[in-house]
Amino acid sequence: MIPAASSLGNPKSITAALTGPSSVILRLNGQNVSTLQGELMGLIMGMILSSTETRDARLYSDHMNSIRLIEDLRSSINQATQLRNMNGHSYY
């Protein structure tokens, strides 16, 4: 995140990158972005790239909220209500 420490109204930039057989780099710009959004974007990119490569691909993370949500989404549980009310729902 650039700058690493800033107040709420200051412009910020977060860069997320993923590499492997395919690579993706993206940048989020704005006043309300945080490093957690960069981590979440990295997880999303990993899920997208791993779904096109092989079914046995695994994505490891310590971001427990995302892990639980991804596991629930892969099950038959309807997540529409939960997604509407959670922080970062537009990313998920």
PDB file of N, CA, C and O in Angstrom:
ATOM      1  N   MET A   1       0.848  -1.166   0.000  1.00  0.00           N
ATOM      2  CA  MET A   1       0.000   0.000   0.000  1.00  0.00           C
ATOM      3  C   MET A   1       0.893   1.229   0.000  1.00  0.00           C
ATOM      4  O   MET A   1       1.877   1.291   0.738  1.00  0.00           O
ATOM      5  N   ILE A   2       0.554   2.190  -0.817  1.00  0.00           N
ATOM      6  CA  ILE A   2       1.291   3.454  -0.889  1.00  0.00           C
ATOM      7  C   ILE A   2       0.313   4.584  -0.632  1.00  0.00           C
ATOM      8  O   ILE A   2      -0.699   4.658  -1.329  1.00  0.00           O
ATOM      9  N   PRO A   3       0.554   5.470   0.326  1.00  0.00           N
ATOM     10  CA  PRO A   3       1.598   5.407   1.347  1.00  0.00           C
ATOM     11  C   PRO A   3       1.235   4.382   2.414  1.00  0.00           C
ATOM     12  O   PRO A   3       0.060   4.064   2.600  1.00  0.00           O
ATOM     13  N   ALA A   4       2.238   3.867   3.113  1.00  0.00           N
ATOM     14  CA  ALA A   4       2.010   2.810   4.099  1.00  0.00           C
ATOM     15  C   ALA A   4       1.148   3.279   5.256  1.00  0.00           C
ATOM     16  O   ALA A   4       0.348   2.503   5.779  1.00  0.00           O
ATOM     17  N   ALA A   5       1.290   4.521   5.662  1.00  0.00           N
ATOM     18  CA  ALA A   5       0.479   5.068   6.748  1.00  0.00           C
ATOM     19  C   ALA A   5      -0.073   6.412   6.297  1.00  0.00           C
ATOM     20  O   ALA A   5       0.689   7.310   5.937  1.00  0.00           O
ATOM     21  N   SER A   6      -1.386   6.554   6.316  1.00  0.00           N
ATOM     22  CA  SER A   6      -2.004   7.819   5.934  1.00  0.00           C
ATOM     23  C   SER A   6      -3.356   7.930   6.607  1.00  0.00           C
ATOM     24  O   SER A   6      -3.882   6.950   7.134  1.00  0.00           O
ATOM     25  N   SER A   7      -3.915   9.129   6.587  1.00  0.00           N
ATOM     26  CA  SER A   7      -5.220   9.334   7.206  1.00  0.00           C
ATOM     27  C   SER A   7      -6.327   8.946   6.230  1.00  0.00           C
ATOM     28  O   SER A   7      -6.055   8.637   5.070  1.00  0.00           O
ATOM     29  N   LEU A   8      -7.569   8.961   6.697  1.00  0.00           N
ATOM     30  CA  LEU A   8      -8.703   8.489   5.911  1.00  0.00           C
ATOM     31  C   LEU A   8      -8.889   9.242   4.596  1.00  0.00           C
ATOM     32  O   LEU A   8      -9.237   8.626   3.589  1.00  0.00           O
ATOM     33  N   GLY A   9      -8.669  10.553   4.578  1.00  0.00           N
ATOM     34  CA  GLY A   9      -8.952  11.325   3.380  1.00  0.00           C
ATOM     35  C   GLY A   9      -7.849  11.344   2.347  1.00  0.00           C
ATOM     36  O   GLY A   9      -8.060  11.853   1.246  1.00  0.00           O
ATOM     37  N   ASN A  10      -6.684  10.810   2.657  1.00  0.00           N
ATOM     38  CA  ASN A  10      -5.557  10.854   1.724  1.00  0.00           C
ATOM     39  C   ASN A  10      -5.712   9.808   0.624  1.00  0.00           C
ATOM     40  O   ASN A  10      -6.220   8.717   0.880  1.00  0.00           O
ATOM     41  N   PRO A  11      -5.280  10.126  -0.596  1.00  0.00           N
ATOM     42  CA  PRO A  11      -5.324   9.124  -1.669  1.00  0.00           C
ATOM     43  C   PRO A  11      -4.327   7.999  -1.393  1.00  0.00           C
ATOM     44  O   PRO A  11      -3.230   8.241  -0.889  1.00  0.00           O
ATOM     45  N   LYS A  12      -4.716   6.774  -1.727  1.00  0.00           N
ATOM     46  CA  LYS A  12      -3.886   5.597  -1.490  1.00  0.00           C
ATOM     47  C   LYS A  12      -3.901   4.715  -2.730  1.00  0.00           C
ATOM     48  O   LYS A  12      -4.758   4.866  -3.601  1.00  0.00           O
ATOM     49  N   SER A  13      -2.962   3.809  -2.801  1.00  0.00           N
ATOM     50  CA  SER A  13      -2.879   2.850  -3.888  1.00  0.00           C
ATOM     51  C   SER A  13      -2.450   1.509  -3.314  1.00  0.00           C
ATOM     52  O   SER A  13      -1.521   1.439  -2.510  1.00  0.00           O
ATOM     53  N   ILE A  14      -3.130   0.444  -3.730  1.00  0.00           N
ATOM     54  CA  ILE A  14      -2.773  -0.908  -3.308  1.00  0.00           C
ATOM     55  C   ILE A  14      -2.526  -1.733  -4.560  1.00  0.00           C
ATOM     56  O   ILE A  14      -3.324  -1.706  -5.497  1.00  0.00           O
ATOM     57  N   THR A  15      -1.427  -2.459  -4.574  1.00  0.00           N
ATOM     58  CA  THR A  15      -1.105  -3.321  -5.706  1.00  0.00           C
ATOM     59  C   THR A  15      -1.158  -4.769  -5.231  1.00  0.00           C
ATOM     60  O   THR A  15      -0.552  -5.121  -4.219  1.00  0.00           O
ATOM     61  N   ALA A  16      -1.884  -5.601  -5.966  1.00  0.00           N
ATOM     62  CA  ALA A  16      -1.970  -7.029  -5.673  1.00  0.00           C
ATOM     63  C   ALA A  16      -1.428  -7.772  -6.900  1.00  0.00           C
ATOM     64  O   ALA A  16      -1.764  -7.432  -8.034  1.00  0.00           O
ATOM     65  N   ALA A  17      -0.599  -8.774  -6.667  1.00  0.00           N
ATOM     66  CA  ALA A  17      -0.012  -9.531  -7.774  1.00  0.00           C
ATOM     67  C   ALA A  17      -0.056 -11.017  -7.465  1.00  0.00           C
ATOM     68  O   ALA A  17       0.083 -11.433  -6.314  1.00  0.00           O
ATOM     69  N   LEU A  18      -0.252 -11.804  -8.501  1.00  0.00           N
ATOM     70  CA  LEU A  18      -0.287 -13.256  -8.380  1.00  0.00           C
ATOM     71  C   LEU A  18       0.478 -13.822  -9.561  1.00  0.00           C
ATOM     72  O   LEU A  18       0.275 -13.401 -10.699  1.00  0.00           O
ATOM     73  N   THR A  19       1.354 -14.772  -9.293  1.00  0.00           N
ATOM     74  CA  THR A  19       2.124 -15.348 -10.384  1.00  0.00           C
ATOM     75  C   THR A  19       2.136 -16.867 -10.284  1.00  0.00           C
ATOM     76  O   THR A  19       1.970 -17.432  -9.203  1.00  0.00           O
ATOM     77  N   GLY A  20       2.328 -17.496 -11.381  1.00  0.00           N
ATOM     78  CA  GLY A  20       2.331 -18.952 -11.504  1.00  0.00           C
ATOM     79  C   GLY A  20       2.339 -19.260 -12.982  1.00  0.00           C
ATOM     80  O   GLY A  20       2.999 -18.556 -13.747  1.00  0.00           O
ATOM     81  N   PRO A  21       1.621 -20.302 -13.418  1.00  0.00           N
ATOM     82  CA  PRO A  21       1.527 -20.555 -14.864  1.00  0.00           C
ATOM     83  C   PRO A  21       0.915 -19.350 -15.603  1.00  0.00           C
ATOM     84  O   PRO A  21       1.215 -19.107 -16.772  1.00  0.00           O
ATOM     85  N   SER A  22       0.058 -18.607 -14.901  1.00  0.00           N
ATOM     86  CA  SER A  22      -0.500 -17.352 -15.403  1.00  0.00           C
ATOM     87  C   SER A  22      -0.231 -16.291 -14.350  1.00  0.00           C
ATOM     88  O   SER A  22      -0.066 -16.608 -13.172  1.00  0.00           O
ATOM     89  N   SER A  23      -0.188 -15.038 -14.766  1.00  0.00           N
ATOM     90  CA  SER A  23       0.064 -13.944 -13.821  1.00  0.00           C
ATOM     91  C   SER A  23      -0.998 -12.874 -13.952  1.00  0.00           C
ATOM     92  O   SER A  23      -1.526 -12.635 -15.038  1.00  0.00           O
ATOM     93  N   VAL A  24      -1.308 -12.231 -12.835  1.00  0.00           N
ATOM     94  CA  VAL A  24      -2.267 -11.128 -12.803  1.00  0.00           C
ATOM     95  C   VAL A  24      -1.721 -10.079 -11.851  1.00  0.00           C
ATOM     96  O   VAL A  24      -1.226 -10.410 -10.773  1.00  0.00           O
ATOM     97  N   ILE A  25      -1.809  -8.823 -12.242  1.00  0.00           N
ATOM     98  CA  ILE A  25      -1.443  -7.704 -11.379  1.00  0.00           C
ATOM     99  C   ILE A  25      -2.567  -6.695 -11.462  1.00  0.00           C
ATOM    100  O   ILE A  25      -3.065  -6.398 -12.548  1.00  0.00           O
ATOM    101  N   LEU A  26      -2.970  -6.164 -10.312  1.00  0.00           N
ATOM    102  CA  LEU A  26      -3.998  -5.135 -10.335  1.00  0.00           C
ATOM    103  C   LEU A  26      -3.717  -4.092  -9.286  1.00  0.00           C
ATOM    104  O   LEU A  26      -3.045  -4.356  -8.289  1.00  0.00           O
ATOM    105  N   ARG A  27      -4.237  -2.906  -9.519  1.00  0.00           N
ATOM    106  CA  ARG A  27      -4.033  -1.800  -8.590  1.00  0.00           C
ATOM    107  C   ARG A  27      -5.384  -1.204  -8.238  1.00  0.00           C
ATOM    108  O   ARG A  27      -6.220  -0.950  -9.105  1.00  0.00           O
ATOM    109  N   LEU A  28      -5.579  -0.986  -6.935  1.00  0.00           N
ATOM    110  CA  LEU A  28      -6.765  -0.300  -6.417  1.00  0.00           C
ATOM    111  C   LEU A  28      -6.346   1.103  -5.998  1.00  0.00           C
ATOM    112  O   LEU A  28      -5.388   1.261  -5.241  1.00  0.00           O
ATOM    113  N   ASN A  29      -7.036   2.100  -6.470  1.00  0.00           N
ATOM    114  CA  ASN A  29      -6.767   3.489  -6.098  1.00  0.00           C
ATOM    115  C   ASN A  29      -7.986   4.056  -5.399  1.00  0.00           C
ATOM    116  O   ASN A  29      -9.116   3.717  -5.751  1.00  0.00           O
ATOM    117  N   GLY A  30      -7.776   4.905  -4.421  1.00  0.00           N
ATOM    118  CA  GLY A  30      -8.888   5.561  -3.757  1.00  0.00           C
ATOM    119  C   GLY A  30      -8.508   6.059  -2.387  1.00  0.00           C
ATOM    120  O   GLY A  30      -7.370   5.909  -1.944  1.00  0.00           O
ATOM    121  N   GLN A  31      -9.479   6.654  -1.723  1.00  0.00           N
ATOM    122  CA  GLN A  31      -9.242   7.179  -0.383  1.00  0.00           C
ATOM    123  C   GLN A  31      -9.618   6.187   0.701  1.00  0.00           C
ATOM    124  O   GLN A  31      -9.179   6.330   1.842  1.00  0.00           O
ATOM    125  N   ASN A  32     -10.419   5.189   0.372  1.00  0.00           N
ATOM    126  CA  ASN A  32     -10.922   4.261   1.383  1.00  0.00           C
ATOM    127  C   ASN A  32     -10.375   2.852   1.232  1.00  0.00           C
ATOM    128  O   ASN A  32     -10.952   1.917   1.788  1.00  0.00           O
ATOM    129  N   VAL A  33      -9.278   2.663   0.496  1.00  0.00           N
ATOM    130  CA  VAL A  33      -8.729   1.327   0.318  1.00  0.00           C
ATOM    131  C   VAL A  33      -7.812   0.972   1.483  1.00  0.00           C
ATOM    132  O   VAL A  33      -7.226   1.850   2.117  1.00  0.00           O
ATOM    133  N   SER A  34      -7.696  -0.321   1.754  1.00  0.00           N
ATOM    134  CA  SER A  34      -6.835  -0.786   2.846  1.00  0.00           C
ATOM    135  C   SER A  34      -6.061  -2.019   2.391  1.00  0.00           C
ATOM    136  O   SER A  34      -6.371  -2.612   1.358  1.00  0.00           O
ATOM    137  N   THR A  35      -5.067  -2.393   3.159  1.00  0.00           N
ATOM    138  CA  THR A  35      -4.269  -3.566   2.824  1.00  0.00           C
ATOM    139  C   THR A  35      -5.115  -4.841   2.835  1.00  0.00           C
ATOM    140  O   THR A  35      -4.808  -5.785   2.107  1.00  0.00           O
ATOM    141  N   LEU A  36      -6.164  -4.882   3.642  1.00  0.00           N
ATOM    142  CA  LEU A  36      -7.047  -6.054   3.647  1.00  0.00           C
ATOM    143  C   LEU A  36      -7.739  -6.232   2.300  1.00  0.00           C
ATOM    144  O   LEU A  36      -7.968  -7.360   1.864  1.00  0.00           O
ATOM    145  N   GLN A  37      -8.072  -5.131   1.642  1.00  0.00           N
ATOM    146  CA  GLN A  37      -8.672  -5.238   0.307  1.00  0.00           C
ATOM    147  C   GLN A  37      -7.662  -5.788  -0.692  1.00  0.00           C
ATOM    148  O   GLN A  37      -8.031  -6.549  -1.587  1.00  0.00           O
ATOM    149  N   GLY A  38      -6.399  -5.415  -0.551  1.00  0.00           N
ATOM    150  CA  GLY A  38      -5.360  -5.975  -1.410  1.00  0.00           C
ATOM    151  C   GLY A  38      -5.213  -7.468  -1.207  1.00  0.00           C
ATOM    152  O   GLY A  38      -5.057  -8.221  -2.169  1.00  0.00           O
ATOM    153  N   GLU A  39      -5.262  -7.898   0.052  1.00  0.00           N
ATOM    154  CA  GLU A  39      -5.186  -9.331   0.345  1.00  0.00           C
ATOM    155  C   GLU A  39      -6.394 -10.068  -0.236  1.00  0.00           C
ATOM    156  O   GLU A  39      -6.252 -11.150  -0.806  1.00  0.00           O
ATOM    157  N   LEU A  40      -7.560  -9.487  -0.091  1.00  0.00           N
ATOM    158  CA  LEU A  40      -8.782 -10.100  -0.629  1.00  0.00           C
ATOM    159  C   LEU A  40      -8.721 -10.188  -2.145  1.00  0.00           C
ATOM    160  O   LEU A  40      -9.126 -11.201  -2.716  1.00  0.00           O
ATOM    161  N   MET A  41      -8.224  -9.149  -2.812  1.00  0.00           N
ATOM    162  CA  MET A  41      -8.103  -9.193  -4.265  1.00  0.00           C
ATOM    163  C   MET A  41      -7.116 -10.283  -4.693  1.00  0.00           C
ATOM    164  O   MET A  41      -7.332 -10.951  -5.704  1.00  0.00           O
ATOM    165  N   GLY A  42      -6.043 -10.464  -3.931  1.00  0.00           N
ATOM    166  CA  GLY A  42      -5.106 -11.547  -4.225  1.00  0.00           C
ATOM    167  C   GLY A  42      -5.769 -12.913  -4.131  1.00  0.00           C
ATOM    168  O   GLY A  42      -5.521 -13.782  -4.967  1.00  0.00           O
ATOM    169  N   LEU A  43      -6.611 -13.111  -3.119  1.00  0.00           N
ATOM    170  CA  LEU A  43      -7.342 -14.374  -2.976  1.00  0.00           C
ATOM    171  C   LEU A  43      -8.312 -14.589  -4.130  1.00  0.00           C
ATOM    172  O   LEU A  43      -8.424 -15.696  -4.655  1.00  0.00           O
ATOM    173  N   ILE A  44      -9.011 -13.532  -4.521  1.00  0.00           N
ATOM    174  CA  ILE A  44      -9.967 -13.639  -5.634  1.00  0.00           C
ATOM    175  C   ILE A  44      -9.235 -13.999  -6.927  1.00  0.00           C
ATOM    176  O   ILE A  44      -9.677 -14.868  -7.678  1.00  0.00           O
ATOM    177  N   MET A  45      -8.111 -13.322  -7.180  1.00  0.00           N
ATOM    178  CA  MET A  45      -7.333 -13.631  -8.383  1.00  0.00           C
ATOM    179  C   MET A  45      -6.852 -15.078  -8.347  1.00  0.00           C
ATOM    180  O   MET A  45      -6.876 -15.769  -9.365  1.00  0.00           O
ATOM    181  N   GLY A  46      -6.415 -15.535  -7.173  1.00  0.00           N
ATOM    182  CA  GLY A  46      -5.974 -16.917  -7.038  1.00  0.00           C
ATOM    183  C   GLY A  46      -7.082 -17.910  -7.323  1.00  0.00           C
ATOM    184  O   GLY A  46      -6.857 -18.931  -7.973  1.00  0.00           O
ATOM    185  N   MET A  47      -8.286 -17.610  -6.835  1.00  0.00           N
ATOM    186  CA  MET A  47      -9.433 -18.492  -7.100  1.00  0.00           C
ATOM    187  C   MET A  47      -9.765 -18.536  -8.583  1.00  0.00           C
ATOM    188  O   MET A  47     -10.057 -19.601  -9.128  1.00  0.00           O
ATOM    189  N   ILE A  48      -9.723 -17.388  -9.230  1.00  0.00           N
ATOM    190  CA  ILE A  48     -10.042 -17.341 -10.660  1.00  0.00           C
ATOM    191  C   ILE A  48      -9.001 -18.108 -11.467  1.00  0.00           C
ATOM    192  O   ILE A  48      -9.354 -18.923 -12.318  1.00  0.00           O
ATOM    193  N   LEU A  49      -7.723 -17.853 -11.206  1.00  0.00           N
ATOM    194  CA  LEU A  49      -6.682 -18.542 -11.964  1.00  0.00           C
ATOM    195  C   LEU A  49      -6.630 -20.029 -11.670  1.00  0.00           C
ATOM    196  O   LEU A  49      -6.396 -20.829 -12.575  1.00  0.00           O
ATOM    197  N   SER A  50      -6.846 -20.416 -10.412  1.00  0.00           N
ATOM    198  CA  SER A  50      -6.788 -21.849 -10.084  1.00  0.00           C
ATOM    199  C   SER A  50      -7.980 -22.602 -10.665  1.00  0.00           C
ATOM    200  O   SER A  50      -7.876 -23.797 -10.942  1.00  0.00           O
ATOM    201  N   SER A  51      -9.103 -21.928 -10.854  1.00  0.00           N
ATOM    202  CA  SER A  51     -10.275 -22.615 -11.406  1.00  0.00           C
ATOM    203  C   SER A  51     -10.099 -22.913 -12.895  1.00  0.00           C
ATOM    204  O   SER A  51     -10.755 -23.814 -13.418  1.00  0.00           O
ATOM    205  N   THR A  52      -9.227 -22.174 -13.589  1.00  0.00           N
ATOM    206  CA  THR A  52      -9.026 -22.428 -15.011  1.00  0.00           C
ATOM    207  C   THR A  52      -7.908 -23.431 -15.273  1.00  0.00           C
ATOM    208  O   THR A  52      -7.848 -24.014 -16.356  1.00  0.00           O
ATOM    209  N   GLU A  53      -7.028 -23.640 -14.308  1.00  0.00           N
ATOM    210  CA  GLU A  53      -5.881 -24.525 -14.514  1.00  0.00           C
ATOM    211  C   GLU A  53      -6.238 -25.992 -14.262  1.00  0.00           C
ATOM    212  O   GLU A  53      -6.139 -26.822 -15.166  1.00  0.00           O
ATOM    213  N   THR A  54      -6.649 -26.305 -13.044  1.00  0.00           N
ATOM    214  CA  THR A  54      -6.936 -27.691 -12.687  1.00  0.00           C
ATOM    215  C   THR A  54      -7.896 -27.730 -11.511  1.00  0.00           C
ATOM    216  O   THR A  54      -7.934 -26.798 -10.709  1.00  0.00           O
ATOM    217  N   ARG A  55      -8.651 -28.772 -11.406  1.00  0.00           N
ATOM    218  CA  ARG A  55      -9.608 -28.913 -10.311  1.00  0.00           C
ATOM    219  C   ARG A  55      -8.920 -29.216  -8.987  1.00  0.00           C
ATOM    220  O   ARG A  55      -9.492 -28.960  -7.927  1.00  0.00           O
ATOM    221  N   ASP A  56      -7.702 -29.757  -9.024  1.00  0.00           N
ATOM    222  CA  ASP A  56      -7.006 -30.128  -7.800  1.00  0.00           C
ATOM    223  C   ASP A  56      -6.157 -28.998  -7.231  1.00  0.00           C
ATOM    224  O   ASP A  56      -5.436 -29.197  -6.254  1.00  0.00           O
ATOM    225  N   ALA A  57      -6.234 -27.827  -7.826  1.00  0.00           N
ATOM    226  CA  ALA A  57      -5.427 -26.699  -7.347  1.00  0.00           C
ATOM    227  C   ALA A  57      -5.889 -26.294  -5.955  1.00  0.00           C
ATOM    228  O   ALA A  57      -7.077 -26.367  -5.643  1.00  0.00           O
ATOM    229  N   ARG A  58      -4.948 -25.866  -5.122  1.00  0.00           N
ATOM    230  CA  ARG A  58      -5.253 -25.435  -3.759  1.00  0.00           C
ATOM    231  C   ARG A  58      -4.738 -24.016  -3.569  1.00  0.00           C
ATOM    232  O   ARG A  58      -3.684 -23.641  -4.083  1.00  0.00           O
ATOM    233  N   LEU A  59      -5.494 -23.253  -2.832  1.00  0.00           N
ATOM    234  CA  LEU A  59      -5.115 -21.892  -2.504  1.00  0.00           C
ATOM    235  C   LEU A  59      -5.037 -21.801  -0.992  1.00  0.00           C
ATOM    236  O   LEU A  59      -6.026 -22.069  -0.309  1.00  0.00           O
ATOM    237  N   TYR A  60      -3.882 -21.429  -0.453  1.00  0.00           N
ATOM    238  CA  TYR A  60      -3.677 -21.360   0.987  1.00  0.00           C
ATOM    239  C   TYR A  60      -3.695 -19.913   1.438  1.00  0.00           C
ATOM    240  O   TYR A  60      -3.148 -19.037   0.768  1.00  0.00           O
ATOM    241  N   SER A  61      -4.328 -19.665   2.583  1.00  0.00           N
ATOM    242  CA  SER A  61      -4.392 -18.315   3.133  1.00  0.00           C
ATOM    243  C   SER A  61      -4.645 -18.395   4.626  1.00  0.00           C
ATOM    244  O   SER A  61      -5.164 -19.388   5.136  1.00  0.00           O
ATOM    245  N   ASP A  62      -4.264 -17.316   5.324  1.00  0.00           N
ATOM    246  CA  ASP A  62      -4.590 -17.215   6.743  1.00  0.00           C
ATOM    247  C   ASP A  62      -5.749 -16.239   6.965  1.00  0.00           C
ATOM    248  O   ASP A  62      -6.040 -15.876   8.105  1.00  0.00           O
ATOM    249  N   HIS A  63      -6.396 -15.821   5.908  1.00  0.00           N
ATOM    250  CA  HIS A  63      -7.528 -14.887   5.985  1.00  0.00           C
ATOM    251  C   HIS A  63      -8.796 -15.715   6.223  1.00  0.00           C
ATOM    252  O   HIS A  63      -9.513 -16.055   5.282  1.00  0.00           O
ATOM    253  N   MET A  64      -9.062 -16.037   7.504  1.00  0.00           N
ATOM    254  CA  MET A  64     -10.099 -17.014   7.861  1.00  0.00           C
ATOM    255  C   MET A  64     -11.499 -16.639   7.381  1.00  0.00           C
ATOM    256  O   MET A  64     -12.259 -17.524   6.988  1.00  0.00           O
ATOM    257  N   ASN A  65     -11.861 -15.368   7.400  1.00  0.00           N
ATOM    258  CA  ASN A  65     -13.193 -14.999   6.912  1.00  0.00           C
ATOM    259  C   ASN A  65     -13.365 -15.380   5.453  1.00  0.00           C
ATOM    260  O   ASN A  65     -14.412 -15.896   5.064  1.00  0.00           O
ATOM    261  N   SER A  66     -12.356 -15.132   4.652  1.00  0.00           N
ATOM    262  CA  SER A  66     -12.423 -15.483   3.229  1.00  0.00           C
ATOM    263  C   SER A  66     -12.442 -16.983   3.033  1.00  0.00           C
ATOM    264  O   SER A  66     -13.187 -17.488   2.194  1.00  0.00           O
ATOM    265  N   ILE A  67     -11.634 -17.707   3.795  1.00  0.00           N
ATOM    266  CA  ILE A  67     -11.596 -19.161   3.668  1.00  0.00           C
ATOM    267  C   ILE A  67     -12.964 -19.759   3.981  1.00  0.00           C
ATOM    268  O   ILE A  67     -13.455 -20.617   3.246  1.00  0.00           O
ATOM    269  N   ARG A  68     -13.573 -19.308   5.063  1.00  0.00           N
ATOM    270  CA  ARG A  68     -14.904 -19.836   5.428  1.00  0.00           C
ATOM    271  C   ARG A  68     -15.946 -19.512   4.357  1.00  0.00           C
ATOM    272  O   ARG A  68     -16.776 -20.354   4.015  1.00  0.00           O
ATOM    273  N   LEU A  69     -15.895 -18.288   3.832  1.00  0.00           N
ATOM    274  CA  LEU A  69     -16.856 -17.906   2.799  1.00  0.00           C
ATOM    275  C   LEU A  69     -16.655 -18.730   1.539  1.00  0.00           C
ATOM    276  O   LEU A  69     -17.630 -19.192   0.946  1.00  0.00           O
ATOM    277  N   ILE A  70     -15.409 -18.925   1.117  1.00  0.00           N
ATOM    278  CA  ILE A  70     -15.134 -19.718  -0.082  1.00  0.00           C
ATOM    279  C   ILE A  70     -15.611 -21.155   0.110  1.00  0.00           C
ATOM    280  O   ILE A  70     -16.201 -21.732  -0.803  1.00  0.00           O
ATOM    281  N   GLU A  71     -15.366 -21.739   1.278  1.00  0.00           N
ATOM    282  CA  GLU A  71     -15.839 -23.101   1.542  1.00  0.00           C
ATOM    283  C   GLU A  71     -17.363 -23.166   1.499  1.00  0.00           C
ATOM    284  O   GLU A  71     -17.927 -24.113   0.952  1.00  0.00           O
ATOM    285  N   ASP A  72     -18.032 -22.162   2.074  1.00  0.00           N
ATOM    286  CA  ASP A  72     -19.496 -22.137   2.039  1.00  0.00           C
ATOM    287  C   ASP A  72     -20.015 -21.967   0.613  1.00  0.00           C
ATOM    288  O   ASP A  72     -21.010 -22.587   0.240  1.00  0.00           O
ATOM    289  N   LEU A  73     -19.351 -21.133  -0.185  1.00  0.00           N
ATOM    290  CA  LEU A  73     -19.788 -20.928  -1.566  1.00  0.00           C
ATOM    291  C   LEU A  73     -19.640 -22.189  -2.401  1.00  0.00           C
ATOM    292  O   LEU A  73     -20.417 -22.413  -3.330  1.00  0.00           O
ATOM    293  N   ARG A  74     -18.659 -23.007  -2.081  1.00  0.00           N
ATOM    294  CA  ARG A  74     -18.469 -24.263  -2.811  1.00  0.00           C
ATOM    295  C   ARG A  74     -19.478 -25.326  -2.393  1.00  0.00           C
ATOM    296  O   ARG A  74     -19.641 -26.332  -3.084  1.00  0.00           O
ATOM    297  N   SER A  75     -20.158 -25.110  -1.266  1.00  0.00           N
ATOM    298  CA  SER A  75     -21.184 -26.048  -0.819  1.00  0.00           C
ATOM    299  C   SER A  75     -22.517 -25.641  -1.443  1.00  0.00           C
ATOM    300  O   SER A  75     -22.570 -24.736  -2.275  1.00  0.00           O
ATOM    301  N   SER A  76     -23.569 -26.303  -1.045  1.00  0.00           N
ATOM    302  CA  SER A  76     -24.891 -25.991  -1.587  1.00  0.00           C
ATOM    303  C   SER A  76     -25.637 -24.960  -0.747  1.00  0.00           C
ATOM    304  O   SER A  76     -26.821 -24.717  -0.983  1.00  0.00           O
ATOM    305  N   ILE A  77     -24.967 -24.350   0.230  1.00  0.00           N
ATOM    306  CA  ILE A  77     -25.604 -23.358   1.096  1.00  0.00           C
ATOM    307  C   ILE A  77     -25.756 -22.047   0.329  1.00  0.00           C
ATOM    308  O   ILE A  77     -24.789 -21.560  -0.257  1.00  0.00           O
ATOM    309  N   ASN A  78     -26.949 -21.476   0.326  1.00  0.00           N
ATOM    310  CA  ASN A  78     -27.196 -20.202  -0.351  1.00  0.00           C
ATOM    311  C   ASN A  78     -26.577 -19.068   0.463  1.00  0.00           C
ATOM    312  O   ASN A  78     -26.912 -18.891   1.635  1.00  0.00           O
ATOM    313  N   GLN A  79     -25.673 -18.299  -0.153  1.00  0.00           N
ATOM    314  CA  GLN A  79     -24.943 -17.241   0.534  1.00  0.00           C
ATOM    315  C   GLN A  79     -25.458 -15.834   0.219  1.00  0.00           C
ATOM    316  O   GLN A  79     -24.858 -14.859   0.671  1.00  0.00           O
ATOM    317  N   ALA A  80     -26.542 -15.698  -0.537  1.00  0.00           N
ATOM    318  CA  ALA A  80     -27.012 -14.383  -0.988  1.00  0.00           C
ATOM    319  C   ALA A  80     -27.286 -13.444   0.185  1.00  0.00           C
ATOM    320  O   ALA A  80     -26.876 -12.284   0.138  1.00  0.00           O
ATOM    321  N   THR A  81     -27.959 -13.902   1.224  1.00  0.00           N
ATOM    322  CA  THR A  81     -28.280 -13.048   2.365  1.00  0.00           C
ATOM    323  C   THR A  81     -27.025 -12.629   3.105  1.00  0.00           C
ATOM    324  O   THR A  81     -26.886 -11.461   3.469  1.00  0.00           O
ATOM    325  N   GLN A  82     -26.113 -13.553   3.334  1.00  0.00           N
ATOM    326  CA  GLN A  82     -24.875 -13.237   4.039  1.00  0.00           C
ATOM    327  C   GLN A  82     -24.043 -12.232   3.248  1.00  0.00           C
ATOM    328  O   GLN A  82     -23.490 -11.301   3.833  1.00  0.00           O
ATOM    329  N   LEU A  83     -23.943 -12.402   1.935  1.00  0.00           N
ATOM    330  CA  LEU A  83     -23.128 -11.507   1.113  1.00  0.00           C
ATOM    331  C   LEU A  83     -23.659 -10.081   1.120  1.00  0.00           C
ATOM    332  O   LEU A  83     -22.876  -9.132   1.111  1.00  0.00           O
ATOM    333  N   ARG A  84     -24.974  -9.919   1.136  1.00  0.00           N
ATOM    334  CA  ARG A  84     -25.566  -8.578   1.120  1.00  0.00           C
ATOM    335  C   ARG A  84     -25.160  -7.745   2.326  1.00  0.00           C
ATOM    336  O   ARG A  84     -25.071  -6.521   2.226  1.00  0.00           O
ATOM    337  N   ASN A  85     -24.914  -8.387   3.464  1.00  0.00           N
ATOM    338  CA  ASN A  85     -24.681  -7.667   4.708  1.00  0.00           C
ATOM    339  C   ASN A  85     -23.232  -7.668   5.183  1.00  0.00           C
ATOM    340  O   ASN A  85     -22.956  -7.193   6.285  1.00  0.00           O
ATOM    341  N   MET A  86     -22.311  -8.179   4.397  1.00  0.00           N
ATOM    342  CA  MET A  86     -20.938  -8.260   4.890  1.00  0.00           C
ATOM    343  C   MET A  86     -20.051  -7.187   4.259  1.00  0.00           C
ATOM    344  O   MET A  86     -20.286  -6.739   3.136  1.00  0.00           O
ATOM    345  N   ASN A  87     -19.023  -6.788   5.016  1.00  0.00           N
ATOM    346  CA  ASN A  87     -18.039  -5.844   4.487  1.00  0.00           C
ATOM    347  C   ASN A  87     -17.333  -6.459   3.296  1.00  0.00           C
ATOM    348  O   ASN A  87     -17.006  -7.645   3.310  1.00  0.00           O
ATOM    349  N   GLY A  88     -17.101  -5.678   2.284  1.00  0.00           N
ATOM    350  CA  GLY A  88     -16.413  -6.165   1.100  1.00  0.00           C
ATOM    351  C   GLY A  88     -17.275  -7.027   0.201  1.00  0.00           C
ATOM    352  O   GLY A  88     -16.754  -7.757  -0.642  1.00  0.00           O
ATOM    353  N   HIS A  89     -18.604  -6.953   0.369  1.00  0.00           N
ATOM    354  CA  HIS A  89     -19.490  -7.827  -0.412  1.00  0.00           C
ATOM    355  C   HIS A  89     -19.342  -7.629  -1.917  1.00  0.00           C
ATOM    356  O   HIS A  89     -19.545  -8.572  -2.681  1.00  0.00           O
ATOM    357  N   SER A  90     -18.996  -6.430  -2.354  1.00  0.00           N
ATOM    358  CA  SER A  90     -18.855  -6.221  -3.802  1.00  0.00           C
ATOM    359  C   SER A  90     -17.682  -7.018  -4.366  1.00  0.00           C
ATOM    360  O   SER A  90     -17.717  -7.417  -5.530  1.00  0.00           O
ATOM    361  N   TYR A  91     -16.648  -7.259  -3.566  1.00  0.00           N
ATOM    362  CA  TYR A  91     -15.535  -8.079  -4.047  1.00  0.00           C
ATOM    363  C   TYR A  91     -15.938  -9.545  -4.131  1.00  0.00           C
ATOM    364  O   TYR A  91     -15.608 -10.225  -5.103  1.00  0.00           O
ATOM    365  N   TYR A  92     -16.645 -10.032  -3.127  1.00  0.00           N
ATOM    366  CA  TYR A  92     -17.039 -11.438  -3.131  1.00  0.00           C
ATOM    367  C   TYR A  92     -18.063 -11.694  -4.221  1.00  0.00           C
ATOM    368  O   TYR A  92     -18.521 -12.825  -4.385  1.00  0.00           O
TER     369      TYR A  92
END
